[in-house]
């Protein structure tokens, strides 16, 4: 059989070479180049994994060291108010237990004993301060707590409620993970310690007063005091969790993949043989506007998922100092604000991705996606107060501002939504200013086949 494949005329084409083994001498040069490129690529990947994942792990590295950043105020209105303040018992016990915890070597959150005068002797002002996020929680010894307890004994007040003596005030929708993992367990220990310290002192007072205990309210004897736990903005319902946490990762991913899906479509304006190419400024303007419109619709359908699974979007706002579940900040208009935030947030997350995709190209732009996800998650889903000082840049990262604004919209937490939107718009403006540069780099690399 002839070794040539003969076509029309006298033209002949050599058949493809037969496959050879991996160690065939003819592949020596190719093997060397493959080994070098494989080693270089894997080394880059290893260094990248070590560096970028260290950012994520590092966000939790100093949690125990920074426990005291979780400030909890202890405010005694029992003995330092215009009310009856003679011979108080409950307030001093709470403060003594708090001081014992502060002086101990055990791990504890940042308790601070505050004077009622700092709040104009008004317990409601303490609640307002917690809502305004000046501290994470407060332990409030209510006015006349000791007087009411003694009155229950002396006047046989069967309606006495021990839980009216002390309040603990939190706002778990501010950061449910921090409250459930760190603050609430510590507050439970504090409460148990207060009850344990108060019991013997109260029993001694009752015995020394020769009080006839046969007809007094039993709850006034034991436990005598208790706690009313007030969550100004509970984190509920559970279905809201994806909207303010893991679900936002998909917001980043959707924004990132907008580029590879649409760039072949945009390229038709420049590469077609059927018409002259579009002017570059017009092409850039088309790409920017079409991306913004794409984000508009993508963010709408992303937002519809939350609406479909019945996350509340039509509750009325509530008072700052009253506990309210799912108190939507904007009432009936909350879904629209939610959608607009996701739209602006997607643009703030997406345009940097597109810039880096044009500069780095595939597959290296995946590096930026991983970096972008990790840095945003590390500073958006975890309390920056508990992270090392290095992570303070996270306050300017897009996802941190999105999460903060979402909590305001969904739960009615303390609002910084103007600042949140402003930071997101800054990301968009800076990205768009860099957009022509990134496009030039992409076209330069394409011309040179890089």
C-alpha positions as CSV (number, residue, x, y, z in Angstrom):
1,X,0.0,0.0,0.0
2,X,1.3,3.4,-0.8
3,X,2.5,5.6,2.0
4,X,0.9,8.6,0.4
5,X,-2.8,9.5,0.3
6,X,-3.5,10.7,-3.3
7,X,-6.2,13.3,-3.9
8,X,-7.4,14.9,-7.1
9,X,-4.5,15.7,-9.4
10,X,-1.0,14.8,-8.3
11,X,-1.2,16.3,-4.8
12,X,-0.3,13.9,-2.0
13,X,-0.6,14.3,1.8
14,X,1.4,12.4,4.4
15,X,-0.8,10.3,6.7
16,X,-0.7,11.3,10.4
17,X,2.2,9.8,12.3
18,X,1.6,6.6,14.3
19,X,1.2,7.1,18.1
20,X,4.3,6.4,20.1
21,X,5.0,5.5,23.7
22,X,5.5,8.0,26.5
23,X,9.2,7.5,26.7
24,X,9.9,7.4,23.0
25,X,13.0,9.5,22.1
26,X,11.0,11.5,19.7
27,X,9.1,13.1,22.6
28,X,12.1,14.0,24.6
29,X,11.8,17.8,23.9
30,X,8.1,17.7,24.4
31,X,8.4,15.8,27.7
32,X,10.9,18.3,29.0
33,X,8.6,21.3,28.1
34,X,5.6,19.6,29.6
35,X,7.4,18.8,32.8
36,X,8.7,22.4,33.1
37,X,5.2,23.8,32.5
38,X,3.5,21.3,34.8
39,X,6.0,22.1,37.6
40,X,5.6,25.8,37.1
41,X,1.8,25.7,37.0
42,X,1.4,23.4,40.0
43,X,4.0,25.5,42.0
44,X,1.9,28.6,41.3
45,X,-1.3,26.9,42.3
46,X,0.3,25.7,45.6
47,X,1.6,29.1,46.5
48,X,-1.8,30.6,45.6
49,X,-3.6,28.1,47.7
50,X,-1.3,28.7,50.6
51,X,-1.6,32.5,50.3
52,X,-5.3,32.9,49.6
53,X,-6.6,30.3,52.0
54,X,-4.4,31.8,54.7
55,X,-6.5,34.9,54.4
56,X,-9.6,32.9,55.1
57,X,-8.2,30.9,58.0
58,X,-6.5,34.0,59.4
59,X,-9.8,35.8,59.8
60,X,-10.5,33.3,62.7
61,X,-7.0,33.1,64.0
62,X,-7.4,35.7,66.8
63,X,-11.0,35.1,67.9
64,X,-10.1,34.1,71.5
65,X,-7.6,37.0,71.7
66,X,-10.2,39.5,70.6
67,X,-13.1,38.1,72.7
68,X,-13.1,41.4,74.7
69,X,-14.1,43.3,71.6
70,X,-17.6,41.8,72.1
71,X,-18.6,44.5,74.6
72,X,-21.4,43.8,77.0
73,X,-22.5,46.6,79.3
74,X,-23.6,45.9,82.8
75,X,-25.7,48.9,84.1
76,X,-27.1,49.0,87.6
77,X,-30.2,51.0,87.9
78,X,-31.1,49.3,91.2
79,X,-28.9,51.4,93.4
80,X,-27.9,54.5,91.3
81,X,-31.2,56.1,90.2
82,X,-33.6,58.6,91.7
83,X,-35.6,55.6,92.9
84,X,-35.2,54.0,96.3
85,X,-31.6,53.0,96.5
86,X,-31.0,52.2,100.2
87,X,-29.4,48.9,101.1
88,X,-29.7,47.3,97.6
89,X,-28.7,43.7,97.1
90,X,-29.3,42.7,93.5
91,X,-27.2,45.4,91.8
92,X,-24.1,44.8,93.9
93,X,-24.3,41.0,93.4
94,X,-24.4,41.4,89.6
95,X,-21.5,43.9,89.6
96,X,-19.5,41.7,92.0
97,X,-19.9,38.6,89.8
98,X,-19.0,40.7,86.7
99,X,-15.8,41.9,88.4
100,X,-14.9,38.4,89.4
101,X,-15.2,37.3,85.8
102,X,-13.2,40.2,84.6
103,X,-10.4,39.5,87.2
104,X,-10.3,35.8,86.4
105,X,-8.0,34.2,83.8
106,X,-10.9,32.4,82.1
107,X,-11.9,33.3,78.5
108,X,-14.7,35.8,78.6
109,X,-16.3,38.5,76.4
110,X,-15.8,42.2,77.1
111,X,-18.0,43.1,80.1
112,X,-18.0,46.7,81.1
113,X,-19.7,48.2,84.1
114,X,-21.4,51.4,83.1
115,X,-22.9,54.1,85.2
116,X,-26.7,54.9,84.8
117,X,-25.7,58.5,84.5
118,X,-24.2,57.8,81.1
119,X,-27.7,56.9,80.0
120,X,-29.5,59.8,81.8
121,X,-30.8,57.2,84.4
122,X,-33.0,55.7,81.7
123,X,-33.0,52.0,81.0
124,X,-34.6,52.6,77.6
125,X,-31.6,54.6,76.6
126,X,-29.5,51.5,77.1
127,X,-31.7,49.5,74.7
128,X,-31.3,52.3,72.2
129,X,-27.5,52.2,72.5
130,X,-27.6,48.4,71.9
131,X,-29.8,48.9,68.8
132,X,-27.4,51.6,67.6
133,X,-24.6,49.0,67.9
134,X,-22.5,50.8,70.5
135,X,-22.2,47.5,72.3
136,X,-23.2,43.9,71.5
137,X,-25.4,43.4,74.5
138,X,-26.4,44.8,77.9
139,X,-27.3,43.5,81.3
140,X,-29.7,45.9,83.0
141,X,-30.5,45.7,86.7
142,X,-33.9,47.3,86.7
143,X,-34.9,50.2,88.9
144,X,-36.2,49.2,92.3
145,X,-35.3,45.6,91.7
146,X,-34.3,45.0,95.3
147,X,-37.2,47.0,96.7
148,X,-39.7,45.1,94.7
149,X,-38.3,41.8,95.9
150,X,-38.4,42.8,99.5
151,X,-41.9,44.1,99.0
152,X,-43.0,40.8,97.6
153,X,-41.9,39.2,100.9
154,X,-43.3,41.8,103.3
155,X,-46.6,42.4,101.4
156,X,-47.2,38.8,100.3
157,X,-47.2,39.9,96.6
158,X,-48.2,36.7,94.8
159,X,-47.9,38.3,91.4
160,X,-44.2,39.0,91.9
161,X,-42.1,38.0,88.8
162,X,-38.5,37.3,89.5
163,X,-37.6,37.8,85.8
164,X,-38.5,41.5,86.1
165,X,-35.3,42.1,88.2
166,X,-32.7,41.9,85.4
167,X,-32.8,42.3,81.6
168,X,-30.3,41.1,79.0
169,X,-30.6,42.9,75.8
170,X,-29.2,41.6,72.5
171,X,-29.8,42.1,68.8
172,X,-29.0,38.8,67.2
173,X,-29.9,39.8,63.6
174,X,-26.8,42.0,63.7
175,X,-24.7,38.9,63.4
176,X,-26.4,35.7,64.4
177,X,-23.2,33.6,64.3
178,X,-21.3,35.8,66.7
179,X,-24.3,35.9,69.2
180,X,-25.0,32.2,69.1
181,X,-21.4,31.0,69.1
182,X,-19.8,33.5,71.6
183,X,-22.1,36.0,73.3
184,X,-25.1,34.0,74.4
185,X,-23.1,31.1,75.8
186,X,-21.1,33.6,77.9
187,X,-24.2,35.4,79.0
188,X,-25.7,32.1,80.1
189,X,-22.6,31.5,82.3
190,X,-22.9,35.0,83.7
191,X,-26.6,34.5,84.6
192,X,-25.9,31.2,86.3
193,X,-23.1,32.7,88.3
194,X,-25.4,35.6,89.4
195,X,-28.1,33.2,90.5
196,X,-25.6,31.1,92.4
197,X,-24.1,34.1,94.1
198,X,-27.4,35.7,95.0
199,X,-29.0,32.6,96.5
200,X,-26.9,32.4,99.7
201,X,-27.1,36.1,100.4
202,X,-30.8,36.2,100.0
203,X,-31.3,33.2,102.1
204,X,-29.2,34.7,104.9
205,X,-31.2,37.9,104.8
206,X,-34.5,36.0,105.0
207,X,-33.3,33.9,107.9
208,X,-31.8,36.9,109.8
209,X,-35.0,38.9,109.4
210,X,-37.0,36.1,111.1
211,X,-39.5,36.3,108.2
212,X,-42.4,34.0,108.3
213,X,-42.0,32.2,105.0
214,X,-45.1,30.0,105.1
215,X,-47.3,32.4,103.3
216,X,-44.9,34.4,101.1
217,X,-44.7,33.8,97.3
218,X,-42.4,30.9,96.7
219,X,-40.9,32.5,93.6
220,X,-39.7,35.4,95.8
221,X,-37.8,32.9,97.9
222,X,-36.3,30.8,95.2
223,X,-35.0,31.9,92.8
224,X,-35.8,35.4,94.0
225,X,-34.4,36.9,90.9
226,X,-34.3,36.0,87.2
227,X,-33.7,37.4,83.8
228,X,-35.8,38.7,81.0
229,X,-34.0,38.0,77.7
230,X,-34.8,40.7,75.1
231,X,-33.7,40.3,71.5
232,X,-34.5,43.6,69.8
233,X,-34.2,42.1,66.3
234,X,-34.2,38.3,66.4
235,X,-32.6,36.4,63.5
236,X,-35.7,34.8,62.0
237,X,-37.1,33.1,60.1
238,X,-34.4,30.6,59.3
239,X,-35.0,30.8,55.5
240,X,-33.4,34.3,55.6
241,X,-30.0,32.7,56.3
242,X,-29.0,32.1,52.6
243,X,-30.0,35.7,51.7
244,X,-27.4,37.2,54.1
245,X,-24.8,34.5,54.0
246,X,-23.9,31.6,51.7
247,X,-26.4,32.7,49.1
248,X,-24.3,35.8,48.4
249,X,-21.4,33.6,47.2
250,X,-23.6,32.8,44.2
251,X,-24.1,36.5,43.6
252,X,-20.4,36.8,43.1
253,X,-20.2,33.7,40.9
254,X,-23.1,34.8,38.7
255,X,-21.5,38.2,38.3
256,X,-18.2,36.5,37.4
257,X,-19.6,34.2,34.7
258,X,-21.5,37.0,33.1
259,X,-18.2,37.8,31.3
260,X,-17.4,34.5,29.5
261,X,-21.0,34.0,28.5
262,X,-21.3,37.5,26.9
263,X,-17.9,38.3,25.5
264,X,-18.4,36.1,22.4
265,X,-21.6,38.0,21.7
266,X,-19.9,41.4,22.2
267,X,-17.0,40.2,19.9
268,X,-19.4,40.1,16.9
269,X,-19.2,43.8,16.7
270,X,-15.5,43.7,16.2
271,X,-14.6,40.4,14.4
272,X,-17.3,39.9,11.8
273,X,-16.3,39.8,8.1
274,X,-19.8,41.0,7.1
275,X,-19.4,44.6,8.3
276,X,-16.7,47.0,9.5
277,X,-15.8,46.9,13.2
278,X,-17.6,49.1,15.7
279,X,-15.7,52.1,17.0
280,X,-13.9,51.1,20.2
281,X,-15.5,53.8,22.4
282,X,-18.9,52.7,21.2
283,X,-18.0,49.1,21.8
284,X,-16.9,49.8,25.4
285,X,-20.1,51.8,26.0
286,X,-22.2,49.0,24.6
287,X,-20.5,46.4,26.9
288,X,-20.9,48.6,30.0
289,X,-24.5,49.4,29.4
290,X,-25.4,45.8,28.4
291,X,-23.7,44.5,31.5
292,X,-25.5,46.8,33.8
293,X,-28.8,45.8,32.2
294,X,-27.8,42.1,32.5
295,X,-27.1,42.6,36.2
296,X,-30.5,44.3,36.5
297,X,-32.3,41.2,35.3
298,X,-30.0,38.7,36.9
299,X,-30.3,40.4,40.3
300,X,-34.1,40.5,39.9
301,X,-34.3,36.7,39.4
302,X,-31.8,36.2,42.2
303,X,-34.0,38.3,44.5
304,X,-37.1,36.4,43.4
305,X,-35.7,33.3,45.0
306,X,-35.9,34.9,48.4
307,X,-39.4,36.1,47.7
308,X,-40.5,32.7,46.4
309,X,-39.4,31.0,49.7
310,X,-41.4,33.5,51.7
311,X,-38.8,35.6,53.3
312,X,-40.8,38.5,54.8
313,X,-40.7,41.7,52.7
314,X,-43.9,43.5,53.7
315,X,-43.7,43.9,57.5
316,X,-43.9,47.3,59.0
317,X,-40.8,48.9,60.7
318,X,-40.8,48.8,64.5
319,X,-39.5,50.8,67.4
320,X,-35.8,50.6,68.0
321,X,-36.2,49.6,71.6
322,X,-39.0,47.0,71.2
323,X,-38.4,43.4,70.2
324,X,-39.7,42.8,66.7
325,X,-39.2,39.9,64.4
326,X,-38.6,40.6,60.7
327,X,-39.3,44.3,61.0
328,X,-38.6,45.2,57.4
329,X,-37.0,48.7,57.3
330,X,-39.0,49.9,54.3
331,X,-42.4,48.2,54.8
332,X,-44.1,47.3,51.6
333,X,-41.2,48.7,49.6
334,X,-38.6,46.4,51.2
335,X,-38.4,44.0,48.3
336,X,-37.7,46.8,45.8
337,X,-34.9,48.1,48.0
338,X,-33.6,44.5,48.4
339,X,-33.6,44.1,44.6
340,X,-31.8,47.4,44.1
341,X,-29.2,46.5,46.6
342,X,-28.6,43.1,44.9
343,X,-28.4,44.9,41.6
344,X,-25.8,47.5,42.7
345,X,-24.0,44.8,44.7
346,X,-23.8,42.5,41.7
347,X,-22.3,45.3,39.6
348,X,-19.8,46.2,42.4
349,X,-18.8,42.5,42.6
350,X,-19.0,41.8,38.8
351,X,-17.1,44.7,37.2
352,X,-13.8,44.0,39.1
353,X,-14.2,40.3,38.0
354,X,-14.6,41.4,34.4
355,X,-11.6,43.7,34.5
356,X,-9.4,40.9,35.9
357,X,-10.8,38.4,33.4
358,X,-9.7,40.7,30.6
359,X,-6.3,41.3,32.1
360,X,-5.5,37.7,33.2
361,X,-7.4,35.7,30.6
362,X,-8.4,32.1,31.1
363,X,-7.7,30.0,33.1
364,X,-5.8,32.5,35.3
365,X,-8.9,34.7,35.9
366,X,-10.2,31.8,38.1
367,X,-7.5,32.8,40.5
368,X,-9.1,36.2,40.9
369,X,-12.5,34.6,41.4
370,X,-11.2,32.5,44.3
371,X,-9.4,35.5,45.8
372,X,-12.5,37.6,45.4
373,X,-14.8,35.0,47.0
374,X,-12.5,34.3,49.9
375,X,-11.7,37.9,50.8
376,X,-15.3,38.9,50.6
377,X,-16.5,35.9,52.6
378,X,-13.9,36.3,55.3
379,X,-14.9,39.9,55.9
380,X,-18.6,39.7,55.1
381,X,-19.8,36.6,57.0
382,X,-17.5,36.8,60.0
383,X,-17.3,39.6,62.6
384,X,-14.3,41.9,61.8
385,X,-14.2,42.9,65.5
386,X,-12.9,39.3,66.2
387,X,-10.4,39.3,63.4
388,X,-6.8,40.6,63.5
389,X,-6.4,44.3,62.8
390,X,-5.1,43.4,59.3
391,X,-8.7,42.7,58.3
392,X,-10.0,46.2,58.9
393,X,-9.9,46.7,55.1
394,X,-12.9,44.4,55.1
395,X,-15.1,47.3,56.0
396,X,-14.6,48.7,52.5
397,X,-15.1,45.3,50.7
398,X,-18.4,45.0,48.8
399,X,-19.8,41.9,50.5
400,X,-19.5,43.4,54.0
401,X,-21.6,46.4,52.9
402,X,-24.1,44.2,51.1
403,X,-24.6,42.0,54.2
404,X,-24.9,45.0,56.5
405,X,-27.5,46.6,54.2
406,X,-29.4,43.4,53.8
407,X,-29.8,43.0,57.6
408,X,-31.2,46.5,57.8
409,X,-33.8,45.7,55.0
410,X,-34.8,42.3,56.3
411,X,-34.6,42.7,60.1
412,X,-34.7,46.5,60.7
413,X,-31.3,46.6,62.3
414,X,-29.4,49.9,62.8
415,X,-29.1,51.5,59.4
416,X,-26.0,52.6,57.6
417,X,-27.6,51.9,54.2
418,X,-26.5,55.2,52.8
419,X,-22.9,54.4,53.5
420,X,-23.4,50.9,52.3
421,X,-24.7,52.0,48.9
422,X,-22.0,54.7,48.7
423,X,-19.2,52.2,49.1
424,X,-20.7,49.9,46.4
425,X,-21.1,52.8,44.0
426,X,-17.4,53.7,44.6
427,X,-16.4,50.2,43.6
428,X,-18.5,50.5,40.4
429,X,-17.1,53.9,39.5
430,X,-13.5,52.8,40.0
431,X,-14.0,49.6,38.1
432,X,-15.6,51.5,35.2
433,X,-12.7,54.0,35.2
434,X,-10.3,51.0,34.8
435,X,-12.5,49.2,32.2
436,X,-10.9,50.8,29.1
437,X,-7.5,49.9,30.4
438,X,-8.4,46.3,31.0
439,X,-10.0,46.2,27.5
440,X,-6.9,47.5,25.9
441,X,-4.8,44.9,27.6
442,X,-7.1,42.2,26.5
443,X,-7.0,43.3,22.8
444,X,-3.2,43.7,23.0
445,X,-2.8,40.2,24.2
446,X,-5.2,38.8,21.6
447,X,-3.3,40.5,18.8
448,X,-0.1,38.9,20.0
449,X,-1.7,35.5,20.7
450,X,-0.8,35.6,24.4
